[in-house]
């Protein structure tokens, strides 16, 4: 069973790497936010698979922290983008 989970985590890692390559080739800010979200989601999936495969519970804590950081990055981006658009309108 652990070898199946390790294989699944490698598959997720390769999929995330391909997705990041495709997203980061674009230059829009929204695409960069999507890259951060993809990295956060994929990283959480990989860490959870590795935690179950290696039977190491503290890895789950790292996965939760990564999920929180990705969410905070999205909120910070939206707040920054909304502040920039209101400055452009002169508000």
Backbone as CSV, one residue per row, in Angstrom:
resi,resn,N_x,N_y,N_z,CA_x,CA_y,CA_z,C_x,C_y,C_z
1,UNK,0.806,-1.208,0.000,0.000,0.000,0.000,0.848,1.272,0.000
2,UNK,1.926,1.346,0.797,2.742,2.571,0.762,3.338,2.850,-0.616
3,UNK,3.685,1.801,-1.355,4.261,2.046,-2.677,3.215,2.633,-3.625
4,UNK,1.967,2.243,-3.477,0.896,2.816,-4.288,0.702,4.297,-3.958
5,UNK,0.746,4.616,-2.672,0.589,6.012,-2.263,1.780,6.862,-2.707
6,UNK,2.979,6.303,-2.639,4.155,7.038,-3.127,4.067,7.274,-4.628
7,UNK,3.597,6.271,-5.353,3.401,6.439,-6.795,2.365,7.498,-7.105
8,UNK,1.295,7.516,-6.320,0.260,8.544,-6.512,0.811,9.934,-6.211
9,UNK,1.642,10.042,-5.179,2.213,11.363,-4.861,3.174,11.825,-5.951
10,UNK,3.920,10.915,-6.542,4.800,11.287,-7.664,3.978,11.723,-8.867
11,UNK,2.864,11.022,-9.111,1.984,11.397,-10.217,1.411,12.802,-9.997
12,UNK,0.964,13.089,-8.770,0.429,14.419,-8.463,1.525,15.473,-8.621
13,UNK,2.738,15.155,-8.184,3.853,16.090,-8.316,4.129,16.412,-9.784
14,UNK,4.136,15.412,-10.636,4.372,15.648,-12.062,3.238,16.453,-12.686
15,UNK,2.017,16.162,-12.289,0.871,16.903,-12.811,0.925,18.369,-12.390
16,UNK,1.270,18.616,-11.141,1.394,19.994,-10.649,2.526,20.718,-11.377
17,UNK,3.635,20.026,-11.596,4.757,20.648,-12.307,4.363,21.030,-13.730
18,UNK,3.642,20.164,-14.417,3.186,20.495,-15.772,2.200,21.660,-15.759
19,UNK,1.301,21.669,-14.788,0.350,22.768,-14.673,1.032,24.086,-14.367
20,UNK,2.020,24.060,-13.480,2.753,25.285,-13.163,3.514,25.806,-14.366
21,UNK,4.091,24.900,-15.126,4.813,25.318,-16.330,3.868,26.012,-17.304
22,UNK,2.697,25.447,-17.481,1.727,26.039,-18.418,1.212,27.382,-17.916
23,UNK,0.960,27.484,-16.616,0.408,28.728,-16.068,1.457,29.829,-16.027
24,UNK,2.671,29.500,-15.631,3.700,30.527,-15.468,4.225,31.070,-16.793
25,UNK,3.912,30.421,-17.891,4.312,30.964,-19.193,3.503,32.209,-19.530
26,UNK,2.352,32.360,-18.924,1.530,33.544,-19.141,2.002,34.643,-18.203
27,UNK,1.681,35.881,-18.533,2.208,36.991,-17.738,1.152,37.715,-16.916
28,UNK,-0.100,37.319,-17.013,-1.142,38.026,-16.263,-1.038,37.716,-14.775
29,UNK,-1.427,38.683,-13.962,-1.372,38.503,-12.512,-2.312,37.393,-12.040
30,UNK,-3.452,37.284,-12.689,-4.407,36.246,-12.308,-3.814,34.860,-12.555
31,UNK,-3.047,34.717,-13.620,-2.405,33.439,-13.893,-1.372,33.102,-12.821
32,UNK,-0.710,34.092,-12.319,0.256,33.850,-11.244,-0.462,33.444,-9.945
33,UNK,-1.613,34.052,-9.697,-2.402,33.630,-8.541,-2.852,32.180,-8.699
34,UNK,-3.245,31.820,-9.895,-3.646,30.431,-10.139,-2.473,29.484,-9.915
35,UNK,-1.272,29.926,-10.235,-0.089,29.102,-10.000,0.130,28.888,-8.503
36,UNK,-0.074,29.935,-7.715,0.074,29.808,-6.259,-0.982,28.856,-5.705
37,UNK,-2.205,28.980,-6.183,-3.265,28.091,-5.721,-3.009,26.643,-6.138
38,UNK,-2.525,26.453,-7.364,-2.203,25.105,-7.822,-1.079,24.504,-7.001
39,UNK,-0.072,25.296,-6.712,1.040,24.809,-5.899,0.573,24.475,-4.484
40,UNK,-0.290,25.299,-3.921,-0.805,25.024,-2.580,-1.651,23.764,-2.540
41,UNK,-2.558,23.626,-3.488,-3.431,22.457,-3.514,-2.648,21.183,-3.807
42,UNK,-1.788,21.242,-4.795,-0.973,20.070,-5.123,-0.019,19.702,-4.006
43,UNK,0.552,20.715,-3.369,1.455,20.460,-2.251,0.748,19.804,-1.087
44,UNK,-0.471,20.245,-0.804,-1.247,19.634,0.265,-1.561,18.180,-0.072
45,UNK,-1.960,17.927,-1.315,-2.261,16.548,-1.721,-1.035,15.651,-1.599
46,UNK,0.096,16.147,-2.048,1.333,15.357,-1.973,1.717,15.084,-0.526
47,UNK,1.648,16.107,0.315,2.013,15.928,1.721,1.074,14.964,2.438
48,UNK,-0.218,15.036,2.137,-1.146,14.107,2.776,-0.900,12.672,2.325
49,UNK,-0.616,12.481,1.045,-0.293,11.131,0.571,0.977,10.611,1.228
50,UNK,1.974,11.469,1.353,3.222,11.049,1.996,3.029,10.781,3.485
51,UNK,2.147,11.534,4.140,1.895,11.314,5.567,1.266,9.945,5.805
52,UNK,0.345,9.567,4.937,-0.287,8.259,5.088,0.685,7.149,4.710
53,UNK,1.469,7.366,3.661,2.394,6.326,3.208,3.501,6.063,4.227
54,UNK,4.001,7.122,4.849,5.106,6.945,5.785,4.647,6.849,7.241
55,UNK,3.335,6.960,7.471,2.760,6.908,8.812,3.430,7.919,9.751
56,UNK,3.559,9.152,9.235,4.169,10.244,9.999,3.131,11.356,10.167
57,UNK,2.414,11.392,11.292,1.341,12.378,11.479,1.766,13.850,11.414
58,UNK,2.982,14.223,11.825,3.318,15.660,11.757,3.312,16.234,10.341
59,UNK,3.419,15.398,9.338,3.365,15.904,7.960,1.984,16.491,7.671
60,UNK,0.961,15.980,8.317,-0.394,16.521,8.141,-0.437,17.975,8.627
61,UNK,0.267,18.273,9.710,0.317,19.648,10.207,0.962,20.582,9.185
62,UNK,2.000,20.116,8.532,2.656,20.918,7.490,1.703,21.138,6.324
63,UNK,0.924,20.128,5.980,-0.044,20.253,4.887,-1.112,21.287,5.223
64,UNK,-1.565,21.289,6.461,-2.572,22.269,6.875,-1.997,23.686,6.822
65,UNK,-0.767,23.849,7.245,-0.133,25.169,7.181,0.031,25.642,5.739
66,UNK,0.394,24.733,4.850,0.518,25.101,3.437,-0.828,25.522,2.862
67,UNK,-1.889,24.839,3.243,-3.226,25.219,2.782,-3.600,26.608,3.292
68,UNK,-3.260,26.904,4.546,-3.540,28.231,5.087,-2.746,29.318,4.371
69,UNK,-1.472,29.053,4.099,-0.655,30.040,3.395,-1.182,30.308,1.988
70,UNK,-1.644,29.274,1.301,-2.195,29.462,-0.047,-3.479,30.289,0.015
71,UNK,-4.295,30.045,1.019,-5.525,30.829,1.168,-5.204,32.287,1.487
72,UNK,-4.235,32.516,2.378,-3.840,33.890,2.696,-3.261,34.602,1.471
73,UNK,-2.530,33.882,0.642,-1.977,34.490,-0.570,-3.095,34.920,-1.515
74,UNK,-4.135,34.110,-1.622,-5.260,34.473,-2.485,-5.989,35.701,-1.949
75,UNK,-6.192,35.746,-0.646,-6.868,36.897,-0.047,-6.024,38.161,-0.227
76,UNK,-4.729,38.041,-0.026,-3.851,39.201,-0.198,-3.871,39.693,-1.642
77,UNK,-3.906,38.773,-2.586,-3.948,39.163,-3.997,-5.243,39.901,-4.308
78,UNK,-6.358,39.395,-3.830,-7.647,40.023,-4.119,-7.720,41.402,-3.471
79,UNK,-7.231,41.513,-2.249,-7.237,42.831,-1.589,-6.343,43.807,-2.332
80,UNK,-5.188,43.352,-2.793,-4.278,44.220,-3.529,-4.880,44.610,-4.876
81,UNK,-5.500,43.666,-5.555,-6.081,43.955,-6.865,-7.258,44.911,-6.728
82,UNK,-8.059,44.751,-5.696,-9.203,45.652,-5.525,-8.729,47.044,-5.105
83,UNK,-7.640,47.125,-4.347,-7.081,48.426,-3.971,-6.469,49.131,-5.167
84,UNK,-5.825,48.379,-6.039,-5.219,48.962,-7.225,-6.291,49.465,-8.195
85,UNK,-7.412,48.727,-8.314,-8.449,49.172,-9.228,-9.184,50.397,-8.703
86,UNK,-9.320,50.507,-7.381,-9.990,51.710,-6.839,-9.072,52.930,-6.947
87,UNK,-7.744,52.741,-6.875,-6.813,53.856,-7.056,-6.826,54.335,-8.500
88,UNK,-6.978,53.412,-9.439,-7.004,53.787,-10.847,-8.263,54.588,-11.177
89,UNK,-9.352,54.316,-10.454,-10.581,55.046,-10.694,-10.595,56.388,-9.967
90,UNK,-9.634,56.633,-9.092,-9.548,57.894,-8.386,-10.369,57.935,-7.118
91,UNK,-10.712,56.782,-6.564,-11.511,56.744,-5.332,-10.648,56.797,-4.112
